[in-house]
């Protein structure tokens, strides 16, 4: 009876240990997961377009530290494989951004790999729309349209 109890306790300990290893894997990114997610984010973001506000012109600087940085982080997380955590990604601008270009130093909790992601924005035209509730020609609004090109390389910026 004592042997049966010891065998059952050993089996329970082994099972609990493997569950702990699985949980540990789920809370951190691997280098492969981060690399794959960065590649997916590049494919998704490169060539994407966005509209500025009616007050923006073609030379209005991109908000690389704000909205664009959030979009980069979110896209990397979304492109992570099924085992990758849904948090822990960092995409910071390590230096000065210009009006139309920034570099992001990309890393993730648990991964030792770093990536340097280049994001360039180009003014590609104008989109016309109508202001809500407006009628006629006076309600037409022109919005600048921008296209993003994204590349990356392994390593820090």
Phi and psi in degrees as GROMACS dihedral restraints (atoms count N, CA, C in turn):
[ dihedral_restraints ]
;  ai    aj    ak    al  type     phi  dphi    fc
    3     4     5     6     1   -65.1    20    10
    4     5     6     7     1   -37.6    20    10
    6     7     8     9     1   -64.9    20    10
    7     8     9    10     1   -41.2    20    10
    9    10    11    12     1   -61.6    20    10
   10    11    12    13     1   -41.5    20    10
   12    13    14    15     1   -65.1    20    10
   13    14    15    16     1   -42.6    20    10
   15    16    17    18     1   -64.5    20    10
   16    17    18    19     1   -41.1    20    10
   18    19    20    21     1   -64.0    20    10
   19    20    21    22     1   -42.6    20    10
   21    22    23    24     1   -64.3    20    10
   22    23    24    25     1   -40.8    20    10
   24    25    26    27     1   -67.1    20    10
   25    26    27    28     1   -39.4    20    10
   27    28    29    30     1   -64.3    20    10
   28    29    30    31     1   -43.8    20    10
   30    31    32    33     1   -62.4    20    10
   31    32    33    34     1   -42.0    20    10
   33    34    35    36     1   -62.8    20    10
   34    35    36    37     1   -40.3    20    10
   36    37    38    39     1   -65.4    20    10
   37    38    39    40     1   -41.3    20    10
   39    40    41    42     1   -64.4    20    10
   40    41    42    43     1   -44.4    20    10
   42    43    44    45     1   -60.9    20    10
   43    44    45    46     1   -46.0    20    10
   45    46    47    48     1   -62.4    20    10
   46    47    48    49     1   -39.3    20    10
   48    49    50    51     1   -62.2    20    10
   49    50    51    52     1   -44.5    20    10
   51    52    53    54     1   -65.9    20    10
   52    53    54    55     1   -36.4    20    10
   54    55    56    57     1   -63.8    20    10
   55    56    57    58     1   -39.3    20    10
   57    58    59    60     1   -64.1    20    10
   58    59    60    61     1   -40.8    20    10
   60    61    62    63     1   -64.3    20    10
   61    62    63    64     1   -39.7    20    10
   63    64    65    66     1   -64.5    20    10
   64    65    66    67     1   -43.1    20    10
   66    67    68    69     1   -63.7    20    10
   67    68    69    70     1   -39.4    20    10
   69    70    71    72     1   -62.4    20    10
   70    71    72    73     1   -40.3    20    10
   72    73    74    75     1   -64.3    20    10
   73    74    75    76     1   -35.1    20    10
   75    76    77    78     1   -74.0    20    10
   76    77    78    79     1   -18.1    20    10
   78    79    80    81     1   -97.3    20    10
   79    80    81    82     1    -3.4    20    10
   81    82    83    84     1  -133.7    20    10
   82    83    84    85     1   153.5    20    10
   84    85    86    87     1   -86.1    20    10
   85    86    87    88     1   144.4    20    10
   87    88    89    90     1   -94.2    20    10
   88    89    90    91     1   163.4    20    10
   90    91    92    93     1   -60.2    20    10
   91    92    93    94     1   -39.4    20    10
   93    94    95    96     1   -66.4    20    10
   94    95    96    97     1   -41.6    20    10
   96    97    98    99     1   -62.3    20    10
   97    98    99   100     1   -43.7    20    10
   99   100   101   102     1   -66.0    20    10
  100   101   102   103     1   -44.2    20    10
  102   103   104   105     1   -59.3    20    10
  103   104   105   106     1   -46.1    20    10
  105   106   107   108     1   -64.5    20    10
  106   107   108   109     1   -41.0    20    10
  108   109   110   111     1   -66.5    20    10
  109   110   111   112     1   -39.2    20    10
  111   112   113   114     1   -64.8    20    10
  112   113   114   115     1   -43.9    20    10
  114   115   116   117     1   -60.3    20    10
  115   116   117   118     1   -42.6    20    10
  117   118   119   120     1   -65.2    20    10
  118   119   120   121     1   -39.5    20    10
  120   121   122   123     1   -65.1    20    10
  121   122   123   124     1   -39.7    20    10
  123   124   125   126     1   -61.6    20    10
  124   125   126   127     1   -46.5    20    10
  126   127   128   129     1   -61.5    20    10
  127   128   129   130     1   -37.8    20    10
  129   130   131   132     1   -75.4    20    10
  130   131   132   133     1   -40.9    20    10
  132   133   134   135     1   -84.5    20    10
  133   134   135   136     1   -32.1    20    10
  135   136   137   138     1   -68.6    20    10
  136   137   138   139     1   124.9    20    10
  138   139   140   141     1    89.4    20    10
  139   140   141   142     1    -5.5    20    10
  141   142   143   144     1   -71.3    20    10
  142   143   144   145     1   152.4    20    10
  144   145   146   147     1  -120.6    20    10
  145   146   147   148     1   157.9    20    10
  147   148   149   150     1  -147.7    20    10
  148   149   150   151     1   154.6    20    10
  150   151   152   153     1  -105.7    20    10
  151   152   153   154     1   142.2    20    10
  153   154   155   156     1   -82.8    20    10
  154   155   156   157     1  -175.7    20    10
  156   157   158   159     1   -86.4    20    10
  157   158   159   160     1   165.8    20    10
  159   160   161   162     1   -60.1    20    10
  160   161   162   163     1   -21.7    20    10
  162   163   164   165     1   -87.6    20    10
  163   164   165   166     1   -10.4    20    10
  165   166   167   168     1   -80.8    20    10
  166   167   168   169     1   150.0    20    10
  168   169   170   171     1  -113.3    20    10
  169   170   171   172     1  -178.9    20    10
  171   172   173   174     1   -66.7    20    10
  172   173   174   175     1   -18.4    20    10
  174   175   176   177     1  -102.4    20    10
  175   176   177   178     1     5.3    20    10
  177   178   179   180     1   -64.3    20    10
  178   179   180   181     1   128.1    20    10
  180   181   182   183     1   -63.3    20    10
  181   182   183   184     1   145.5    20    10
  183   184   185   186     1   -73.3    20    10
  184   185   186   187     1   147.5    20    10
  186   187   188   189     1   -88.2    20    10
  187   188   189   190     1    73.4    20    10
  189   190   191   192     1   -67.1    20    10
  190   191   192   193     1   -31.9    20    10
  192   193   194   195     1   -79.5    20    10
  193   194   195   196     1   -19.3    20    10
  195   196   197   198     1  -107.2    20    10
  196   197   198   199     1  -103.5    20    10
  198   199   200   201     1   -59.2    20    10
  199   200   201   202     1   -41.4    20    10
  201   202   203   204     1   -67.4    20    10
  202   203   204   205     1   -41.1    20    10
  204   205   206   207     1   -62.8    20    10
  205   206   207   208     1   -39.4    20    10
  207   208   209   210     1   -64.0    20    10
  208   209   210   211     1   -42.4    20    10
  210   211   212   213     1   -62.9    20    10
  211   212   213   214     1   -40.8    20    10
  213   214   215   216     1   -62.4    20    10
  214   215   216   217     1   -48.8    20    10
  216   217   218   219     1   -60.6    20    10
  217   218   219   220     1   -46.2    20    10
  219   220   221   222     1   -61.9    20    10
  220   221   222   223     1   -40.2    20    10
  222   223   224   225     1   -67.2    20    10
  223   224   225   226     1   -38.5    20    10
  225   226   227   228     1   -63.7    20    10
  226   227   228   229     1   -44.9    20    10
  228   229   230   231     1   -62.3    20    10
  229   230   231   232     1   -43.9    20    10
  231   232   233   234     1   -64.4    20    10
  232   233   234   235     1   -31.7    20    10
  234   235   236   237     1   -83.3    20    10
  235   236   237   238     1    -7.6    20    10
  237   238   239   240     1   -62.2    20    10
  238   239   240   241     1   147.5    20    10
  240   241   242   243     1   -66.8    20    10
  241   242   243   244     1   174.4    20    10
  243   244   245   246     1   -58.1    20    10
  244   245   246   247     1   -29.2    20    10
  246   247   248   249     1   -86.8    20    10
  247   248   249   250     1   -13.7    20    10
  249   250   251   252     1   -72.2    20    10
  250   251   252   253     1   142.3    20    10
  252   253   254   255     1   -64.9    20    10
  253   254   255   256     1   160.7    20    10
  255   256   257   258     1   -97.5    20    10
  256   257   258   259     1    26.0    20    10
  258   259   260   261     1  -157.2    20    10
  259   260   261   262     1   177.4    20    10
  261   262   263   264     1    88.4    20    10
  262   263   264   265     1    10.7    20    10
  264   265   266   267     1   -96.1    20    10
  265   266   267   268     1   135.6    20    10
  267   268   269   270     1  -118.5    20    10
  268   269   270   271     1   131.5    20    10
  270   271   272   273     1  -136.6    20    10
  271   272   273   274     1    94.3    20    10
  273   274   275   276     1  -113.0    20    10
  274   275   276   277     1   145.5    20    10
  276   277   278   279     1   -83.7    20    10
  277   278   279   280     1   108.5    20    10
  279   280   281   282     1   -77.2    20    10
  280   281   282   283     1   -17.0    20    10
  282   283   284   285     1  -134.3    20    10
  283   284   285   286     1  -150.9    20    10
  285   286   287   288     1   -86.5    20    10
  286   287   288   289     1   136.3    20    10
  288   289   290   291     1   -96.1    20    10
  289   290   291   292     1   149.0    20    10
  291   292   293   294     1   -94.4    20    10
  292   293   294   295     1  -175.7    20    10
  294   295   296   297     1   -63.8    20    10
  295   296   297   298     1   -27.8    20    10
  297   298   299   300     1  -130.7    20    10
  298   299   300   301     1    12.9    20    10
  300   301   302   303     1  -151.5    20    10
  301   302   303   304     1   140.1    20    10
  303   304   305   306     1  -149.4    20    10
  304   305   306   307     1   155.3    20    10
  306   307   308   309     1  -111.9    20    10
  307   308   309   310     1   139.6    20    10
  309   310   311   312     1  -115.7    20    10
  310   311   312   313     1   128.3    20    10
  312   313   314   315     1   -85.8    20    10
  313   314   315   316     1   113.2    20    10
  315   316   317   318     1  -106.2    20    10
  316   317   318   319     1   128.5    20    10
  318   319   320   321     1  -145.6    20    10
  319   320   321   322     1   172.4    20    10
  321   322   323   324     1  -149.1    20    10
  322   323   324   325     1   147.1    20    10
  324   325   326   327     1   -57.8    20    10
  325   326   327   328     1   127.8    20    10
  327   328   329   330     1    95.2    20    10
  328   329   330   331     1   -20.8    20    10
  330   331   332   333     1   -97.3    20    10
  331   332   333   334     1   141.7    20    10
  333   334   335   336     1   -91.7    20    10
  334   335   336   337     1   -12.9    20    10
  336   337   338   339     1   -75.6    20    10
  337   338   339   340     1   148.1    20    10
  339   340   341   342     1  -126.1    20    10
  340   341   342   343     1   152.5    20    10
  342   343   344   345     1  -134.3    20    10
  343   344   345   346     1   146.3    20    10
  345   346   347   348     1  -109.8    20    10
  346   347   348   349     1   111.0    20    10
  348   349   350   351     1  -103.5    20    10
  349   350   351   352     1   124.3    20    10
  351   352   353   354     1   -98.2    20    10
  352   353   354   355     1   127.2    20    10
  354   355   356   357     1  -121.0    20    10
  355   356   357   358     1   122.2    20    10
  357   358   359   360     1  -121.0    20    10
  358   359   360   361     1   135.5    20    10
  360   361   362   363     1  -114.4    20    10
  361   362   363   364     1   135.7    20    10
  363   364   365   366     1  -127.4    20    10
  364   365   366   367     1   138.4    20    10
  366   367   368   369     1   -74.7    20    10
  367   368   369   370     1   122.6    20    10
  369   370   371   372     1  -116.4    20    10
  370   371   372   373     1    -0.1    20    10
  372   373   374   375     1   151.9    20    10
  373   374   375   376     1  -164.1    20    10
  375   376   377   378     1  -128.7    20    10
  376   377   378   379     1   145.3    20    10
  378   379   380   381     1  -115.5    20    10
  379   380   381   382     1   136.1    20    10
  381   382   383   384     1  -104.4    20    10
  382   383   384   385     1   138.1    20    10
  384   385   386   387     1  -142.7    20    10
  385   386   387   388     1   177.7    20    10
  387   388   389   390     1  -115.5    20    10
  388   389   390   391     1   133.8    20    10
  390   391   392   393     1   -63.8    20    10
  391   392   393   394     1   142.3    20    10
  393   394   395   396     1   -58.0    20    10
  394   395   396   397     1   131.1    20    10
  396   397   398   399     1    81.0    20    10
  397   398   399   400     1    -2.6    20    10
  399   400   401   402     1   -86.6    20    10
  400   401   402   403     1   158.7    20    10
  402   403   404   405     1  -131.2    20    10
  403   404   405   406     1   142.4    20    10
  405   406   407   408     1    75.9    20    10
  406   407   408   409     1  -169.5    20    10
  408   409   410   411     1   -60.8    20    10
  409   410   411   412     1   -33.2    20    10
  411   412   413   414     1   -69.7    20    10
  412   413   414   415     1   -14.2    20    10
  414   415   416   417     1   -95.9    20    10
  415   416   417   418     1    -0.4    20    10
  417   418   419   420     1   -71.5    20    10
  418   419   420   421     1   138.9    20    10
  420   421   422   423     1  -129.0    20    10
  421   422   423   424     1   135.3    20    10
  423   424   425   426     1  -101.5    20    10
  424   425   426   427     1   128.6    20    10
  426   427   428   429     1  -114.7    20    10
  427   428   429   430     1   132.7    20    10
  429   430   431   432     1   -68.7    20    10
  430   431   432   433     1   141.3    20    10
  432   433   434   435     1  -110.9    20    10
  433   434   435   436     1   133.7    20    10
  435   436   437   438     1  -124.5    20    10
  436   437   438   439     1   145.7    20    10
  438   439   440   441     1  -117.9    20    10
  439   440   441   442     1   140.7    20    10
  441   442   443   444     1  -105.9    20    10
  442   443   444   445     1   139.0    20    10
  444   445   446   447     1  -117.9    20    10
  445   446   447   448     1   132.6    20    10
  447   448   449   450     1  -130.1    20    10
  448   449   450   451     1   132.4    20    10
  450   451   452   453     1  -136.6    20    10
  451   452   453   454     1   168.4    20    10
  453   454   455   456     1  -153.4    20    10
  454   455   456   457     1   165.3    20    10
  456   457   458   459     1  -142.8    20    10
  457   458   459   460     1   154.8    20    10
  459   460   461   462     1   -70.8    20    10
  460   461   462   463     1   144.6    20    10
  462   463   464   465     1   107.1    20    10
  463   464   465   466     1   169.7    20    10
  465   466   467   468     1   -76.1    20    10
  466   467   468   469     1   159.4    20    10
